[in-house]
Amino acid sequence: MKLDEIKNDFITMAAHELKTPLISISGYTDYILMKHRDLLAPQIIEDLKTVQRNVKRLEVLMDQLLEVMKIDEDKLKLQKDRVNVSKIINDCLDELSYLINEKNLEIKLEIDHEIMLNVDSTRIFTVFTNLISNAIKFTPDFGLIEISSTSIEGGYVFEVKDSGIGLTAEELGKLFKKFERLKQPIRDDKITIKDTGTGLGLYITKGIITAHGGDISATSEGPDKGSSFIFTLPS
């Protein structure tokens, strides 16, 4: 337990320390591209954009590590407000629309227009982003993603279902664990997803839902038969 505490303290400190230079790199890169873009050769512009993308990936990783430490130590503090969760879902779809369009995916949305719940809107946005982006990654072109909500006593049940590559019983048993990357995303020359992720997304997703007093599970009928992620949120 002492070693775990030391490890968590080190990761938290390292993540915080690394964020400072990353902010500087990101800021100066943005400044150069904005201020001196007309003076730069096309190849240099592309190189700077590569720097931007990789800085963003590192920033996401640092944020994920900090969230994991909070979840591990049961220190995830929620900033709850009464918010419209259906709006959060639509905002998430808007942000991911470029990936949805590139793969020509069909989105079937069956949610109440006014889902008012007492939640941390930023973290619930993260939950839907993680689940929907995974569905996009693991669903082939012209596939289907269904997002639905059902009112229950004391809250709502949400489901994100895809027609993708599915999961085996063994893989289902490994979900929601740290650093578990079960499958490679479906790749396409046009798709801009270049990495397979950190294996932390579903662990963080479960931690956020648990902190809200909800629960999450996943089902699949097997390989190439799609997957379904179902979670609850209390009102």
C-alpha positions as CSV (number, residue, x, y, z in Angstrom):
1,M,0.0,0.0,0.0
2,K,2.9,2.4,0.8
3,L,4.5,1.6,-2.6
4,D,1.2,2.3,-4.3
5,E,0.9,5.6,-2.6
6,I,4.5,6.6,-3.6
7,K,3.8,5.5,-7.2
8,N,0.6,7.5,-7.3
9,D,2.3,10.6,-5.8
10,F,5.1,10.3,-8.4
11,I,2.8,9.9,-11.3
12,T,0.6,12.9,-10.2
13,M,3.7,15.1,-9.7
14,A,5.2,14.0,-13.0
15,A,1.9,14.7,-14.9
16,H,1.6,18.2,-13.4
17,E,5.3,19.0,-14.1
18,L,5.0,17.8,-17.7
19,K,1.9,19.9,-18.4
20,T,3.8,23.2,-18.0
21,P,6.4,22.7,-20.8
22,L,3.6,21.2,-23.0
23,I,1.6,24.4,-22.6
24,S,4.6,26.4,-23.7
25,I,5.3,24.2,-26.7
26,S,1.7,24.3,-27.7
27,G,1.4,28.1,-27.3
28,Y,4.6,28.9,-29.2
29,T,3.6,26.6,-32.0
30,D,0.2,28.2,-32.3
31,Y,1.8,31.6,-32.3
32,I,4.3,30.8,-35.1
33,L,1.5,29.3,-37.3
34,M,-0.7,32.3,-36.7
35,K,1.9,35.1,-36.9
36,H,4.4,33.8,-39.5
37,R,2.3,31.3,-41.5
38,D,2.8,33.3,-44.8
39,L,6.6,33.2,-44.4
40,L,6.8,29.5,-43.8
41,A,7.4,26.8,-46.4
42,P,4.5,24.2,-46.7
43,Q,6.7,21.4,-45.3
44,I,7.5,23.5,-42.2
45,I,3.8,24.2,-41.7
46,E,3.0,20.5,-41.9
47,D,5.9,19.8,-39.4
48,L,4.5,22.3,-37.0
49,K,1.0,20.8,-37.3
50,T,2.6,17.4,-36.4
51,V,4.1,19.0,-33.3
52,Q,0.6,20.3,-32.4
53,R,-1.0,16.9,-32.8
54,N,1.6,15.2,-30.6
55,V,1.5,17.9,-28.0
56,K,-2.3,17.4,-27.9
57,R,-1.9,13.6,-27.5
58,L,0.5,14.2,-24.6
59,E,-1.8,16.6,-22.9
60,V,-4.7,14.1,-23.2
61,L,-2.4,11.4,-21.7
62,M,-1.5,13.7,-18.8
63,D,-5.1,14.5,-18.1
64,Q,-6.0,10.8,-18.2
65,L,-3.2,9.8,-15.8
66,L,-4.4,12.5,-13.3
67,E,-8.0,11.2,-13.6
68,V,-6.8,7.7,-13.0
69,M,-4.9,8.7,-9.9
70,K,-8.0,10.4,-8.5
71,I,-10.2,7.4,-9.3
72,D,-7.7,5.0,-7.7
73,E,-7.5,7.1,-4.5
74,D,-11.3,7.7,-4.5
75,K,-10.6,11.5,-4.8
76,L,-12.6,12.2,-7.9
77,K,-14.4,15.4,-7.0
78,L,-17.5,16.2,-9.1
79,Q,-18.8,19.6,-10.0
80,K,-22.5,18.8,-10.3
81,D,-25.2,20.9,-11.7
82,R,-28.7,20.3,-13.0
83,V,-28.0,20.0,-16.7
84,N,-29.6,18.7,-19.9
85,V,-27.8,15.5,-20.7
86,S,-29.4,15.2,-24.2
87,K,-27.6,18.4,-25.1
88,I,-24.3,16.9,-23.9
89,I,-24.8,14.0,-26.2
90,N,-25.5,16.2,-29.2
91,D,-22.5,18.4,-28.4
92,C,-20.4,15.2,-28.3
93,L,-21.7,14.1,-31.7
94,D,-21.0,17.5,-33.2
95,E,-17.4,17.3,-32.0
96,L,-17.0,13.8,-33.5
97,S,-18.9,14.5,-36.7
98,Y,-15.8,14.7,-38.9
99,L,-14.9,11.1,-38.0
100,I,-18.5,10.0,-38.4
101,N,-18.7,11.6,-41.8
102,E,-15.4,10.2,-43.0
103,K,-16.6,6.7,-42.3
104,N,-20.1,7.4,-43.6
105,L,-21.6,6.0,-40.4
106,E,-25.3,6.2,-39.7
107,I,-26.2,7.6,-36.2
108,K,-29.5,6.6,-34.8
109,L,-30.4,8.8,-31.9
110,E,-33.3,7.8,-29.7
111,I,-33.1,10.0,-26.6
112,D,-35.4,12.2,-24.7
113,H,-34.9,15.9,-25.6
114,E,-35.0,17.0,-22.0
115,I,-33.0,14.7,-19.8
116,M,-32.4,16.8,-16.7
117,L,-29.9,15.2,-14.3
118,N,-27.6,16.3,-11.5
119,V,-24.2,15.5,-13.0
120,D,-20.7,16.9,-13.7
121,S,-21.3,18.0,-17.3
122,T,-17.6,18.0,-18.3
123,R,-17.0,14.4,-17.1
124,I,-20.3,13.1,-18.5
125,F,-19.2,14.6,-21.8
126,T,-16.0,12.6,-21.4
127,V,-18.0,9.4,-20.9
128,F,-20.0,9.9,-24.1
129,T,-16.9,10.9,-26.0
130,N,-15.1,7.8,-24.9
131,L,-17.9,5.4,-25.7
132,I,-18.9,7.0,-29.0
133,S,-15.3,7.4,-30.3
134,N,-14.7,3.7,-29.5
135,A,-17.8,2.8,-31.5
136,I,-16.5,4.9,-34.4
137,K,-13.0,3.3,-34.2
138,F,-14.3,-0.3,-34.2
139,T,-17.1,0.0,-36.7
140,P,-16.5,-0.4,-40.5
141,D,-17.5,2.2,-43.1
142,F,-21.3,2.6,-43.6
143,G,-21.9,1.0,-40.2
144,L,-24.5,1.9,-37.6
145,I,-24.2,3.5,-34.1
146,E,-27.3,3.7,-32.0
147,I,-27.5,5.9,-28.9
148,S,-30.6,5.6,-26.7
149,S,-32.0,6.6,-23.4
150,T,-34.7,5.1,-21.2
151,S,-36.2,6.7,-18.2
152,I,-36.3,4.5,-15.1
153,E,-37.3,5.0,-11.5
154,G,-34.6,7.3,-10.0
155,G,-32.7,8.1,-13.2
156,Y,-31.9,7.1,-16.8
157,V,-30.3,4.2,-18.6
158,F,-28.1,5.1,-21.6
159,E,-26.9,2.7,-24.4
160,V,-24.3,3.2,-27.0
161,K,-24.6,0.3,-29.5
162,D,-22.5,-0.3,-32.7
163,S,-22.5,-2.7,-35.6
164,G,-18.7,-3.1,-35.3
165,I,-16.2,-5.9,-34.8
166,G,-17.7,-7.1,-31.5
167,L,-16.1,-8.7,-28.5
168,T,-15.4,-12.2,-27.3
169,A,-16.4,-13.4,-23.8
170,E,-12.8,-13.2,-22.7
171,E,-12.5,-9.7,-24.0
172,L,-15.7,-8.6,-22.2
173,G,-14.1,-9.9,-18.9
174,K,-11.1,-7.5,-19.4
175,L,-13.1,-4.4,-20.1
176,F,-12.9,-1.4,-17.8
177,K,-9.4,-2.3,-16.5
178,K,-6.4,0.0,-16.7
179,F,-4.2,-0.2,-19.8
180,E,-6.3,-2.8,-21.5
181,R,-6.3,-2.4,-25.3
182,L,-8.2,-5.4,-26.7
183,K,-8.4,-4.7,-30.4
184,Q,-6.8,-2.6,-33.1
185,P,-9.1,0.1,-34.6
186,I,-10.4,-0.5,-38.1
187,R,-8.1,1.6,-40.3
188,D,-8.8,3.5,-43.5
189,D,-6.5,5.7,-45.5
190,K,-8.9,8.6,-45.0
191,I,-9.4,8.2,-41.3
192,T,-7.4,10.6,-39.1
193,I,-7.3,8.3,-36.0
194,K,-3.6,7.4,-35.9
195,D,-3.2,5.8,-32.5
196,T,-4.8,2.9,-30.6
197,G,-5.3,4.9,-27.4
198,T,-3.9,4.5,-23.9
199,G,-6.1,1.8,-22.6
200,L,-7.4,4.2,-20.0
201,G,-10.6,5.5,-21.5
202,L,-13.0,2.8,-20.3
203,Y,-11.4,2.7,-16.9
204,I,-11.9,6.4,-16.5
205,T,-15.5,6.1,-17.9
206,K,-16.4,3.5,-15.3
207,G,-14.8,5.6,-12.6
208,I,-16.8,8.7,-13.6
209,I,-20.1,6.7,-13.7
210,T,-19.4,5.0,-10.4
211,A,-18.6,8.4,-8.8
212,H,-22.1,9.6,-10.0
213,G,-23.7,6.6,-8.3
214,G,-24.3,4.7,-11.5
215,D,-23.1,1.5,-13.1
216,I,-21.8,0.4,-16.5
217,S,-21.7,-2.9,-18.4
218,A,-21.0,-4.2,-21.9
219,T,-22.5,-7.0,-24.0
220,S,-21.6,-8.5,-27.4
221,E,-22.9,-11.5,-29.3
222,G,-19.3,-12.2,-30.5
223,P,-16.8,-11.2,-33.2
224,D,-18.3,-9.1,-36.0
225,K,-21.7,-8.8,-34.2
226,G,-21.2,-5.4,-32.6
227,S,-21.0,-4.2,-29.0
228,S,-23.3,-2.5,-26.6
229,F,-22.3,-0.3,-23.6
230,I,-25.1,0.3,-21.1
231,F,-24.8,2.6,-18.1
232,T,-27.1,4.3,-15.6
233,L,-27.1,7.7,-14.1
234,P,-29.3,8.6,-11.1
235,S,-31.4,11.7,-11.2
